[in-house]
Amino acid sequence: MIFISLVILSVMLISGCTSEPEAVVPVNPDNISISSIYVNMPEYKEQNVNIVISNNADKPIDSVTVTSFGNFGVDQSGTVNIPGKIDDVSSSASLSFQIRSPGFNVASDTTDLTVSYASGMDDKGKPIVRTKIIPVDTFVYPDAELQSVGFVIDMDNLLDSRMEIWELKKGQNTTISFYVKNNGKTTIDENTLVVSYEVENDRIGGNGSFTIQQAMAKSGTSYTLGLLVPVKKDAPNGETNVFVELWYKDQVIDTENLVLKVNL
């Protein structure tokens, strides 16, 4: 009788050890939130980005990492584990990752960021991987810059030595000489970039702009160009900053400061 009882007990133990694990439902991506970010960078550059991830579910999420970011490269990403909410308060963690921008001409205004996490368990005891995708506002611009920016006497002398400080009398003119260089890998089409100037003291002068009409391949430059800067006839004497800016769409991507002095 004792022998039969032991056999029955052994069968029960063996049966219990070989039973299939029960599946555990993973945390729904709707319970995961990611802080909003704005990515603004020149083409083919690297940049570190930080986001805050919040878990509003009762269960934890593990191995949270960034897996893709549209046509940006994800060179590396940290990994964090985030517990479930505590006392009905969401749990959060900061996550850092490094991205590499695409060419400015293929970048979009909005790019999907994909974050993966492990949560729950399938019927074979393996963790379930889920993803959370959010749209991110992105702006990628040409890797271009202003070169040899300074004052010269007039449009006929654009190749003269440029001066960062220029003195003149009210009612006279000066000229800003410059050219633009493409330091990136993507060809910048004609009529893509604009150079502008603004006299800080509007009692002395105003503003003007010029659209770059030459295409520039890698390491290419525009012609040496000029912007005429008239000084008002009733300008007060003294000095003012003159801001020279390189624009792509509605963003300044490079700037130089000059000083204009008006003498009696």
Residue pairs with C-beta under 8 A, 6 or more apart in sequence:
20 123
20 124
21 121
21 123
21 124
21 125
22 123
23 120
23 121
23 122
23 123
24 120
24 121
25 120
26 119
26 120
26 128
26 130
27 55
27 57
27 59
27 60
27 61
27 117
27 119
27 120
27 130
28 57
28 130
29 130
29 131
29 132
29 133
31 55
31 56
31 57
32 53
32 54
32 55
32 56
32 57
32 61
32 115
32 117
32 132
33 53
33 54
33 56
33 90
34 51
34 52
34 53
34 54
34 113
34 115
34 132
34 134
35 51
35 52
35 53
36 136
37 49
37 50
37 51
37 136
38 136
38 137
38 138
38 139
39 47
39 49
39 72
39 99
39 101
39 111
39 136
39 137
39 138
39 139
40 138
40 139
40 141
40 251
41 47
41 101
41 139
41 140
41 141
42 101
42 104
42 140
42 141
42 142
42 143
42 184
42 253
43 101
43 102
43 103
43 104
43 107
43 140
43 141
43 142
43 143
43 184
43 185
43 186
44 100
44 101
44 102
44 103
44 143
44 184
44 185
45 100
45 101
45 143
46 75
46 98
46 99
46 100
46 101
47 98
47 99
47 101
48 96
48 97
48 98
49 96
49 97
49 98
49 99
50 94
50 95
50 96
51 66
51 94
51 95
51 97
51 113
51 115
52 92
52 93
52 94
52 95
53 64
53 80
53 82
53 92
53 93
53 94
53 95
53 115
54 82
54 90
54 91
54 92
55 61
55 82
55 83
55 84
55 85
55 90
55 91
55 92
56 85
56 90
57 84
57 85
58 84
58 85
59 84
59 119
59 120
60 81
60 82
60 83
60 84
60 91
60 119
61 81
61 82
61 117
61 118
61 119
62 81
62 82
62 117
62 118
62 119
62 127
63 79
63 81
63 116
63 117
63 118
63 127
64 79
64 80
64 81
64 82
64 93
64 95
64 115
64 116
64 117
65 77
65 78
65 79
65 80
65 95
65 97
65 115
65 116
65 117
66 74
66 77
66 95
66 97
66 113
66 114
66 115
67 74
67 77
67 114
67 115
67 116
67 131
68 74
68 112
68 113
68 114
69 99
69 111
69 112
69 113
69 114
69 136
70 108
70 111
70 112
70 113
70 138
71 102
71 106
71 107
71 108
71 111
72 99
72 100
72 101
72 102
72 111
72 138
73 99
73 100
73 102
74 97
74 98
74 99
74 100
75 98
75 99
75 100
76 97
76 98
77 95
77 96
77 97
77 98
78 95
78 96
78 97
79 95
80 93
80 94
80 95
81 93
82 91
82 92
82 93
82 117
83 91
84 91
85 91
95 115
101 107
101 140
102 140
103 140
103 184
103 185
103 186
104 140
104 141
104 142
104 143
104 184
104 186
104 248
105 186
107 138
107 139
107 140
108 138
109 137
109 138
109 139
110 135
110 136
110 137
110 138
111 135
111 136
111 138
112 133
112 134
112 135
112 136
113 133
113 134
113 135
113 136
114 131
114 132
114 133
115 131
115 132
115 133
115 134
116 129
116 130
116 131
116 132
117 129
117 130
117 131
117 132
118 127
118 128
118 129
118 130
119 127
119 128
119 130
120 127
120 128
121 127
121 128
122 128
139 251
141 248
141 249
141 251
141 253
142 182
142 184
142 186
142 188
142 192
142 193
142 248
142 253
143 182
143 183
143 184
143 185
144 180
144 181
144 182
144 183
144 184
144 188
144 193
144 216
144 246
144 248
144 253
144 254
145 180
145 181
145 183
145 246
145 253
145 254
146 178
146 179
146 180
146 195
146 244
146 246
146 254
146 255
146 256
147 178
147 179
147 180
147 181
147 221
148 162
148 177
148 178
148 179
148 224
149 162
149 176
149 177
149 178
149 244
149 256
149 258
150 161
150 162
150 163
150 164
150 176
150 177
150 178
150 258
151 162
151 163
151 164
151 165
151 166
151 174
151 175
151 176
151 177
151 229
151 258
151 260
152 158
152 160
152 161
152 162
152 163
152 174
152 175
152 176
152 177
152 226
153 160
153 174
153 175
154 173
154 175
155 175
155 226
155 228
157 175
158 175
158 177
158 224
158 225
158 226
159 177
159 224
160 177
162 177
164 258
164 259
165 258
165 259
165 260
165 261
166 174
166 258
166 259
166 260
166 261
167 261
167 262
167 263
168 174
168 231
168 260
168 261
168 262
168 263
169 231
169 262
169 263
169 264
170 204
170 231
170 232
170 233
170 234
170 235
170 236
170 237
170 262
171 231
171 232
171 233
171 235
172 231
173 228
173 229
173 230
173 231
174 229
174 231
174 260
175 226
175 227
175 228
175 229
176 197
176 226
176 227
176 229
176 242
176 244
176 258
177 224
177 225
177 226
178 195
178 224
178 225
178 226
178 227
178 244
178 256
179 221
179 222
179 223
179 224
179 225
180 193
180 195
180 212
180 216
180 221
180 222
180 246
181 216
181 219
181 220
181 221
181 222
182 188
182 216
182 217
182 218
182 219
182 220
182 221
183 219
184 218
185 218
186 218
187 215
187 216
187 217
187 218
187 220
188 212
188 215
188 216
188 220
189 215
190 212
190 213
190 214
190 215
191 211
191 212
191 213
192 212
192 248
193 211
193 212
193 246
193 247
193 248
194 209
194 210
194 211
194 212
194 246
194 247
195 209
195 210
195 212
195 225
195 227
195 244
195 245
195 246
195 247
196 207
196 208
196 209
196 210
196 244
196 245
196 247
197 207
197 208
197 209
197 227
197 229
197 242
197 243
197 244
197 245
198 206
198 207
198 242
198 243
198 245
199 205
199 206
199 207
199 229
199 240
199 241
199 242
199 260
200 240
200 241
200 242
200 243
201 236
201 238
201 240
203 232
203 234
203 235
203 236
204 231
204 232
204 235
204 236
204 238
204 240
204 260
204 262
205 229
205 230
205 231
205 232
205 235
205 240
205 242
205 260
206 230
206 232
208 227
208 228
208 229
209 227
209 247
210 225
210 227
212 222
212 225
214 222
214 223
216 222
227 244
229 242
229 260
231 260
231 262
235 262
236 262
237 262
237 263
237 264
238 261
238 262
239 259
239 260
239 261
239 262
240 259
240 260
240 262
241 257
241 258
241 259
241 260
242 257
242 258
242 259
242 260
243 255
243 256
243 257
244 255
244 256
244 257
244 258
245 252
245 254
245 255
246 252
246 253
246 254
246 255
247 253
